[in-house]
Amino acid sequence: MIIWILDSDSGVKLLYKSFLKTDADEDIVSGFLTAFHHFSVEEFHQSLESIEMGGLKWIYTLAQDYNLLFVAAGTKLIKTEILMGRLNAIKEAFIKEFELILLKRIKIWDGNIGVFAPFINVIEDYYNQWEEVETLAQVADFFDILGIFQQILIIIRNIIENKMYTKSKNLILNGIEEKFKSLKNQEVFKNQVEMKNITFSKKSWFNIIDETLIKCDIVLVIKYLKLLLTDIINILKDVKGNNLCMKYFSEENMYAYLFNNLKLLKDLKLDTFLLELFLLL
């Protein structure tokens, strides 16, 4: 996240703080941001609140009574509403802290921007709080994802135990064991030491929920689980065929589970993957 607080008329930079690595000249960018704001007002008769450029998402908000333009830039992954909410929090705190100086500045000002420098500490405090909350949210989402995969694997185990004769059961379990070992030995996953805590045996089945997994590359863990689940479904299809598999999924309430949790699956970006996998598309 990058923050600018600018004089909305002159483009003078009152405050700047970047939490991202960037080679951009903050003073040149300050002038550009102000000019772009003026252009949008003149051409479109309103200030543009959000644009994407240079690989970043940019948010603008104007404090017209104080001749201030507040700008925030963040990665494209951050939601516009979140970035705007953070920028508005900084705007309100800044105006509350310096209102008397800002009102005086409109009439007469000596150009000393050093008076605003202590507010950098306030921005840093806000940012640290947001980072902590964001990290907690990511951890919560990750364990939600683990829980979904674990529940799906439990349903599959019930299918194998309740629907299969011994021959089919052995073929499927042997196939899963082979795929599990092969996947775990792939170089990309071997380097994630804590992933050894994802376990499988033909007797005790899978256990994938372990707190140490949070130390791994979360993206890699999710990729691993997707590949693992895809392998398991392909083994089921090879042994029992598509039609019987879909019948088993229905009878053991796999589809009910997916549809009852569809909102959560969408939030976690698992909905398309799981629906295509279990509809055998």
N, C-alpha and C positions, 0 to 999 in steps of 0.2 A: 504494500500500500504506500502511496505517495500523497502528500498533502501540500497544497499551496493555499495561502491566504493572501489575496491581492487587492490592491486598490482598483476598483472596477472601472474607473475612468482612465487613470494613467498607466495601469499595469504594473505599478511599483509593487515589488514583492515585500510583504510585511513579515511573512513567516513561511518557512519551507522545511519539510521533514520527509525523508525517504526511508522506507523499510525494505526497499527493493534495490538490487544492484542495477545501476543505470549509468551510462556514459553521457547522458544528456546534460547540457549546460542549463542549470536551473533558472538563470536570469533570462536567457534566450527563450526558453520554454514559457516563462512567465509572460513575456511580451506576446508570444504566439497565442497563449490561452486567452488573454484579454482581447486581442484582435479578433480571434475566432468568436468569442462571445459577442462582441460588437457587431460582427458580420451577421451572426444568426439573428440578432435583434432587428437589425436594419432590413435584412432580406426576408426573414420569416415572421417578423413582428413578435418574436418570443425568444427567450433564451433556450437553447438546446440543453436538456437535462442529462442526456446520456448519449455517448458515441463510442465507437470502437476504432482505434487506430494504433499503429505501432505495436501490435500484439497486446495492447492493454485496453481495459474498459475505463472510460473517463466519465465522471459525474460532476455536474455543475450545480451550484445553488447560490442565489444572489441574496444579499442582505441590503436591500435598496436604501433603507433609512441610514445606513452607515457607509454607503459607497464601498461595499466589500463584495468580492467574488471569492467563493470557496470552491476549490477543485480537489477531487480525489481521483487517483488512478489505482486500479487493481488488476490482477490477472483476470482473464476472460472466464475463469472457473467460478469466480465469486458472483453470487446473484446480485443483480442491480439493486434490489430492495435492501439487501444487507449493506452494500456499499453506501447507498444513499442514507440509510439509517445512521451509519457511523459518521458520515460527513455532517449530518444535521446535529448529531450529538456534539461534535467538535465546534460547529458554528455557534450553537447555543451557549456552550461553556466559554468560548472566546468572547462573545458579546457581553455575557454576564461579568466576566473578569475585567474587561477594559471599556465598558460602556461610556464612562465619563471621559476617558481619553479619546475615544472614537468620536463622540459628539463634539468635543473641542477641536479635534483634528479636522473636521469638516469646515470649520470656520478659519482656524489658524493652526499651522502645524510646522514644527521645526525640522521635520524629515527624519527624526531619530527613530529608527525601527528597533533599536536595541531594547526599548521598553517592552516589546512583545516577546523577546527571547525566552523568558522564563516559562512561557506557555508550552515550549517544546516538551518540558517534563510532564505536563498534563496530557499531551498527545501520546507520549510514550506509555504513561500509566493506562490510558484508554486502550492502546494497542495491545499491551501485555494482558489485560483482562479479556479482550476479544480473542486473542490467541489461545488463552487457557480454555475459554468456553468452546472455541472451535475444535481444539484438541479433544476435549471431553465428548463433544458431539460425534467426532470421527470415531473415537473408541467405542461409543455406544452403538453407532451404525455397524461397525465391524463385528461386534459381538451379536448384533441382530442377524447379520449375514451368516455367521457361524451357526447360530441357532436354527435358521431356516434350513441350511444344508444338513444339519444333524437330524432335524425332524423328517426331512425327505428321505434320508438314509434309513431312518427307523421304519418308515412306511415301506420302503423297498425290502428291508429285512423281513417284515411281516408278510409281504407277498411271497418271498422265497420260502419262508417257513410254512405258510398256510396254503399255498397254491401249487407247490411243486412236489413231484415224486422224487425219490432219492436220486435217480439218475440225472434228472434235470438240475436238481439242487447242487449236486457235486460238480457238474459241468460249469454251472454259473459261478459257484464259489471258487473253483480252481482258476477260472478265467479272471475273476476279480483280483485274486491274490497275485496272479502273474502281472496284470496291468498295474496294480498298486506298487509292486516292487520296481517295475520298469519306470513308472512315472517318478517315483521317489529318487531314482538313481540318475535322473536327468541332471546335467551339470547346473542348469539354472536354478534348480531347487535344492541341490546338495549343499550349496553355499549358504542356505538359510538354516542355520544350525537348529533353531527352535522347532523347525518343521518336523523333526523326528518325533515330536509329541503328538502328531497326527498318526494314530495307530490303527492297524487292522489285523484281525485274525478271523479265521473261518468260524471259530467257536464264539468269540466275544464281539465280533462285528467291528464297526468303526467307532472311534472316539476322536472328534475333531475340535472339541471345545477345550482350550487350554489357555490360561492367562499369558503364558510366555510367548504366544504367537504374536502378541502386540509388538514384540521386539523385531519381528520380521518385516520385510517389505510387504505391506498389506495388499498392494496390487498383485504381487506375485502369489500370495496365499489364495486370493480369490481366483486368480487364473488357474492355480493348481486344483482347487475344488471344482471348478467348472470342467476342467479336463477329466478329472476323476469321475465326476457324475456322468459325463458324456460317455466315457468308456463303459461304465456300469450299464447304462441304458442300451448301448450298442450290444453288449454281451447278452442282455435279456432278449433283445430283438433277434439276435442270431440263434439263440436256443429255442425261443418260444414263438417267434414271429410277431409281426406288428399287431394283428387283430387280437391275439390272446393278451399281449402286453397291455393294450388299451383297455381290455376287459378287466384285467387285474388292477390297473390303476384306478378304474372307476369303482370296483368293488371294495378296494382298501382305502377309498376316500382321498386319493391323491389329488384328483381334480377339485374336490370340495375344499381341500386345504389350500390349494393355490388360489382359487377364486375368493375364498374367505379372507385371504391375506393379500389381495391384489394391490390395495393401496400401499401397503408396506413394501411389497415387491417393487412397485413403481418408484417409490421414494428411494429405494436402495439400488435401483437400476438393474433389477434381476428379472423383471416381468417378461420381457421379450425372450430372453435366453431360456427360462424355465418353461414358458408356454410352448415355444417351438420344440423344445426337447421332449416334453411329455405328450404333445399332440403328434409327435413323430413326424414332424414336417421335414 
